[in-house]
Structure formats: structure tokens, C-alpha cells
Amino acid sequence: MHSTQNERINLITSSTLIVGIDIAKFKHVARAQDYHGVKLGKPISI
């Protein structure tokens, strides 16, 4: 799939869950947010 960043952004809907993961050397942290950018829950460390 060869899509541009703008095309991928247009695929985000009200039912989209966005999960960001910070990968570090010793401790990884994940956080979820909805399509508006509202944070859901607390970040989790792995």
C-alpha cells in the first residue's frame, strides 16, 4: 500500500483507537488515545 500521510489521516474515524509506544533501552511505555487526542487511561510500562 503506497499511501501518503494525509490519506492515512483521513482513515481515522470516531471508532479509531490510537496507541503510541515509546521503545527505550530498559523500560517501554504505551498510551492510548481516541481520535480527538483525548488520553484514555494511564500509561503502562512494560
Phi and psi in radians as a Rosetta constraint file:
Dihedral C 1 N 2 CA 2 C 2 CIRCULARHARMONIC -1.919 0.35
Dihedral N 2 CA 2 C 2 N 3 CIRCULARHARMONIC 1.423 0.35
Dihedral C 2 N 3 CA 3 C 3 CIRCULARHARMONIC -1.965 0.35
Dihedral N 3 CA 3 C 3 N 4 CIRCULARHARMONIC 2.743 0.35
Dihedral C 3 N 4 CA 4 C 4 CIRCULARHARMONIC -1.521 0.35
Dihedral N 4 CA 4 C 4 N 5 CIRCULARHARMONIC 2.915 0.35
Dihedral C 4 N 5 CA 5 C 5 CIRCULARHARMONIC -1.055 0.35
Dihedral N 5 CA 5 C 5 N 6 CIRCULARHARMONIC -0.706 0.35
Dihedral C 5 N 6 CA 6 C 6 CIRCULARHARMONIC -1.113 0.35
Dihedral N 6 CA 6 C 6 N 7 CIRCULARHARMONIC -0.658 0.35
Dihedral C 6 N 7 CA 7 C 7 CIRCULARHARMONIC -1.142 0.35
Dihedral N 7 CA 7 C 7 N 8 CIRCULARHARMONIC -0.684 0.35
Dihedral C 7 N 8 CA 8 C 8 CIRCULARHARMONIC -1.185 0.35
Dihedral N 8 CA 8 C 8 N 9 CIRCULARHARMONIC -0.668 0.35
Dihedral C 8 N 9 CA 9 C 9 CIRCULARHARMONIC -1.092 0.35
Dihedral N 9 CA 9 C 9 N 10 CIRCULARHARMONIC -0.659 0.35
Dihedral C 9 N 10 CA 10 C 10 CIRCULARHARMONIC -1.164 0.35
Dihedral N 10 CA 10 C 10 N 11 CIRCULARHARMONIC -0.287 0.35
Dihedral C 10 N 11 CA 11 C 11 CIRCULARHARMONIC -1.404 0.35
Dihedral N 11 CA 11 C 11 N 12 CIRCULARHARMONIC -0.208 0.35
Dihedral C 11 N 12 CA 12 C 12 CIRCULARHARMONIC -1.286 0.35
Dihedral N 12 CA 12 C 12 N 13 CIRCULARHARMONIC 2.201 0.35
Dihedral C 12 N 13 CA 13 C 13 CIRCULARHARMONIC -2.165 0.35
Dihedral N 13 CA 13 C 13 N 14 CIRCULARHARMONIC -3.119 0.35
Dihedral C 13 N 14 CA 14 C 14 CIRCULARHARMONIC -1.155 0.35
Dihedral N 14 CA 14 C 14 N 15 CIRCULARHARMONIC -0.261 0.35
Dihedral C 14 N 15 CA 15 C 15 CIRCULARHARMONIC -1.730 0.35
Dihedral N 15 CA 15 C 15 N 16 CIRCULARHARMONIC 0.159 0.35
Dihedral C 15 N 16 CA 16 C 16 CIRCULARHARMONIC -1.475 0.35
Dihedral N 16 CA 16 C 16 N 17 CIRCULARHARMONIC 2.311 0.35
Dihedral C 16 N 17 CA 17 C 17 CIRCULARHARMONIC -1.910 0.35
Dihedral N 17 CA 17 C 17 N 18 CIRCULARHARMONIC 2.203 0.35
Dihedral C 17 N 18 CA 18 C 18 CIRCULARHARMONIC -1.859 0.35
Dihedral N 18 CA 18 C 18 N 19 CIRCULARHARMONIC 2.226 0.35
Dihedral C 18 N 19 CA 19 C 19 CIRCULARHARMONIC -2.118 0.35
Dihedral N 19 CA 19 C 19 N 20 CIRCULARHARMONIC 2.168 0.35
Dihedral C 19 N 20 CA 20 C 20 CIRCULARHARMONIC -1.867 0.35
Dihedral N 20 CA 20 C 20 N 21 CIRCULARHARMONIC 2.434 0.35
Dihedral C 20 N 21 CA 21 C 21 CIRCULARHARMONIC -2.236 0.35
Dihedral N 21 CA 21 C 21 N 22 CIRCULARHARMONIC 2.185 0.35
Dihedral C 21 N 22 CA 22 C 22 CIRCULARHARMONIC -1.702 0.35
Dihedral N 22 CA 22 C 22 N 23 CIRCULARHARMONIC 1.947 0.35
Dihedral C 22 N 23 CA 23 C 23 CIRCULARHARMONIC -1.666 0.35
Dihedral N 23 CA 23 C 23 N 24 CIRCULARHARMONIC 2.006 0.35
Dihedral C 23 N 24 CA 24 C 24 CIRCULARHARMONIC -2.031 0.35
Dihedral N 24 CA 24 C 24 N 25 CIRCULARHARMONIC -3.131 0.35
Dihedral C 24 N 25 CA 25 C 25 CIRCULARHARMONIC -1.229 0.35
Dihedral N 25 CA 25 C 25 N 26 CIRCULARHARMONIC -0.731 0.35
Dihedral C 25 N 26 CA 26 C 26 CIRCULARHARMONIC -2.018 0.35
Dihedral N 26 CA 26 C 26 N 27 CIRCULARHARMONIC -0.531 0.35
Dihedral C 26 N 27 CA 27 C 27 CIRCULARHARMONIC -2.354 0.35
Dihedral N 27 CA 27 C 27 N 28 CIRCULARHARMONIC 2.186 0.35
Dihedral C 27 N 28 CA 28 C 28 CIRCULARHARMONIC -1.832 0.35
Dihedral N 28 CA 28 C 28 N 29 CIRCULARHARMONIC 2.521 0.35
Dihedral C 28 N 29 CA 29 C 29 CIRCULARHARMONIC -2.232 0.35
Dihedral N 29 CA 29 C 29 N 30 CIRCULARHARMONIC 2.356 0.35
Dihedral C 29 N 30 CA 30 C 30 CIRCULARHARMONIC -2.128 0.35
Dihedral N 30 CA 30 C 30 N 31 CIRCULARHARMONIC 2.565 0.35
Dihedral C 30 N 31 CA 31 C 31 CIRCULARHARMONIC -2.525 0.35
Dihedral N 31 CA 31 C 31 N 32 CIRCULARHARMONIC 2.499 0.35
Dihedral C 31 N 32 CA 32 C 32 CIRCULARHARMONIC -1.968 0.35
Dihedral N 32 CA 32 C 32 N 33 CIRCULARHARMONIC 2.608 0.35
Dihedral C 32 N 33 CA 33 C 33 CIRCULARHARMONIC -2.589 0.35
Dihedral N 33 CA 33 C 33 N 34 CIRCULARHARMONIC 2.769 0.35
Dihedral C 33 N 34 CA 34 C 34 CIRCULARHARMONIC -1.517 0.35
Dihedral N 34 CA 34 C 34 N 35 CIRCULARHARMONIC -3.054 0.35
Dihedral C 34 N 35 CA 35 C 35 CIRCULARHARMONIC -1.207 0.35
Dihedral N 35 CA 35 C 35 N 36 CIRCULARHARMONIC -0.282 0.35
Dihedral C 35 N 36 CA 36 C 36 CIRCULARHARMONIC -1.527 0.35
Dihedral N 36 CA 36 C 36 N 37 CIRCULARHARMONIC -0.181 0.35
Dihedral C 36 N 37 CA 37 C 37 CIRCULARHARMONIC 1.635 0.35
Dihedral N 37 CA 37 C 37 N 38 CIRCULARHARMONIC 0.165 0.35
Dihedral C 37 N 38 CA 38 C 38 CIRCULARHARMONIC -1.322 0.35
Dihedral N 38 CA 38 C 38 N 39 CIRCULARHARMONIC 2.185 0.35
Dihedral C 38 N 39 CA 39 C 39 CIRCULARHARMONIC -1.212 0.35
Dihedral N 39 CA 39 C 39 N 40 CIRCULARHARMONIC 2.383 0.35
Dihedral C 39 N 40 CA 40 C 40 CIRCULARHARMONIC -1.959 0.35
Dihedral N 40 CA 40 C 40 N 41 CIRCULARHARMONIC 2.060 0.35
Dihedral C 40 N 41 CA 41 C 41 CIRCULARHARMONIC 1.237 0.35
Dihedral N 41 CA 41 C 41 N 42 CIRCULARHARMONIC -2.913 0.35
Dihedral C 41 N 42 CA 42 C 42 CIRCULARHARMONIC -1.763 0.35
Dihedral N 42 CA 42 C 42 N 43 CIRCULARHARMONIC 2.699 0.35
Dihedral C 42 N 43 CA 43 C 43 CIRCULARHARMONIC -1.141 0.35
Dihedral N 43 CA 43 C 43 N 44 CIRCULARHARMONIC 2.588 0.35
Dihedral C 43 N 44 CA 44 C 44 CIRCULARHARMONIC -1.993 0.35
Dihedral N 44 CA 44 C 44 N 45 CIRCULARHARMONIC 2.462 0.35
Dihedral C 44 N 45 CA 45 C 45 CIRCULARHARMONIC -1.772 0.35
Dihedral N 45 CA 45 C 45 N 46 CIRCULARHARMONIC 2.435 0.35
